[in-house]
Amino acid sequence: MDYRSTRDASHRVSALEAILRGIAPDGGLYVPASFPKLPPWDTLRGRSYQEVALQILRGYLEEVDPGFLKAAVDKAYGREKFQGEAPVMLKETGDAFFLELFHGPTLAFKDMALCLMPHLLGEAMERTAMKEEVVILTATSGDTGKAALEGFKDVPGVKVFVFYPEDGVSPIQKRQMVTQEGANTFVVALEGNFDDAQRGVKALFQDEALGADLKERGFSLSSANSINIGRLLPQIVYYVYGYLKLLEGGRIREGEEVTYTVPTGNFGNILAAHYAKSMGLPVKALYCASNANHVLTDFLATGVYTRDRPLVRTSSPSMDILVSSNLERYLHAVAGASREEWIRALMEDLNTKGTFQVSKALLQDMRGGFAGEAETAAAIRKVFEREGYAMDPHTAVAYAVNQKLRSPGDAGKHIIVATASPYKFPEKVLTSLGKESPADAFTGIRTLSKLLGEEPPTALERAFHLPVRHRDVIGKEGIKDAVLRILKGGNQHG
Ligand SMILES: *Cc1c(COP(=O)(O)O)cnc(C)c1O
């Protein structure tokens, strides 16, 4: 199995090389050359999450020793990292099933990939006898940053840099990042939004002079963002696992199609669903849920992508994104002949004109919808009052969109992808339930925990007891300088 750039089919690399590089030299994203077939359901029934993961991932990582992969998967999704009966749980509430992906160390779904990826990167470094130290550059809208920092903390031969929008993440997300431990972690606030951070990081990968300079100093760049295929492959697993749980519970027949609703920002999570479908998962439709930044809703409805619009700050900050990187992979997957040339032209249009257009006919398996702040709050309240189930704002956006898009008589099963723990966003959850706004995030966690009658997750509480270690703030064009300064040893951990 090899991987190719979305912008040049002749550029081919192995899976491990793709993970090591993060992004192709031409600026394109690595995609699998083909999709392995889903294993027969009989071989998956009754299996643990780890066993299902192993079966799915083997097809994408043929060059990785199966014994190594098994050990990596077991470590990634073991009890030490994930709390609860299983790393992923499917909960039925009313007319939907919530696929809970937030029981990992940072309480958001980014853990599903970032607990495994460091193992794969380590293997890649070893197999290529890499001499340079790997510098992982990460732009974050809140959750990727913390998950990457936890995943790569103190991994030998790796430094991890995270750039977050100074005013664009929630107080708890920020607290989690600035208290990050580990001698190889660097967290920097950017005076800009997530798109500025992502653009700045992507630009460094295409800066050949910088690459050569870093190589001379003994460093090589990679990425922990979902532009890295190593982020996407582990995400395919839980779509299959969710379906398997419905099968095992006798809620669907084998082959029965299911609809997934995915709260979407950078389009990585929903793309993994599309990949699962390409492997043979019976998917009826994929609902792409956006918040007030509904660039994807508009795109799916019209075929016109327009990034030039104001970015709105919402209570679902991990979806406050106007340039969704992984859309490029989706377009590549649904396009026909000469698609690399076509993608190059579209991305050129996006860069120079801020917009591109495709035929709506290509976008058949997805439907888009969005929910504003009031709708999100109403969804949180309705589901809590009727079912006693607390949704975080990202999950609530997905739920609200699911309610809008599904037809009243639809008897099919619906899986809502639950991407974060409500404890990560207590203020929005509490105020949506008609409670007073908590004095601060810490109080919010406590109040929510009392309301739900359960202990708050320990990982979150810990962030409030640790000292702040990262105070760097830079201008939005300052990423390159910051990287060079820190690598030259100019950064002191406080
Ligand atoms: C990152 C994130 C999303 C968006 O996922 P994409 O893969 O970027 O589309 C949604 N919800 C939460 C909680 C997230 O952290």
The ligand as a Tripos MOL2 file, in Angstrom:
@<TRIPOS>MOLECULE
LIG
   15    15     1     0     0
SMALL
NO_CHARGES

@<TRIPOS>ATOM
      1 C1        -11.2010   19.0880   16.3210 C.3       1 LIG1
      2 C2        -12.5950   19.0260   16.8370 C.ar      1 LIG1
      3 C3        -13.7010   19.0000   15.9750 C.ar      1 LIG1
      4 C4        -13.5620   19.1250   14.4780 C.3       1 LIG1
      5 O1        -12.9190   17.9860   13.9100 O.3       1 LIG1
      6 P1        -12.2480   18.0940   12.4600 P.3       1 LIG1
      7 O2        -11.5780   16.7890   12.2620 O.co2     1 LIG1
      8 O3        -11.2630   19.2290   12.5570 O.co2     1 LIG1
      9 O4        -13.3270   18.3650   11.4930 O.co2     1 LIG1
     10 C5        -14.9640   18.8610   16.5290 C.ar      1 LIG1
     11 N1        -15.1430   18.7810   17.8630 N.ar      1 LIG1
     12 C6        -14.1050   18.8130   18.7210 C.ar      1 LIG1
     13 C7        -14.3760   18.7460   20.1760 C.3       1 LIG1
     14 C8        -12.7990   18.9230   18.2480 C.ar      1 LIG1
     15 O5        -11.7720   18.9560   19.0940 O.3       1 LIG1
@<TRIPOS>BOND
     1     1     2 1
     2     2     3 ar
     3     2    14 ar
     4     3     4 1
     5     3    10 ar
     6     4     5 1
     7     5     6 1
     8     6     7 2
     9     6     8 1
    10     6     9 1
    11    10    11 ar
    12    11    12 ar
    13    12    13 1
    14    12    14 ar
    15    14    15 1
@<TRIPOS>SUBSTRUCTURE
     1 LIG1         1 GROUP 0 **** ****
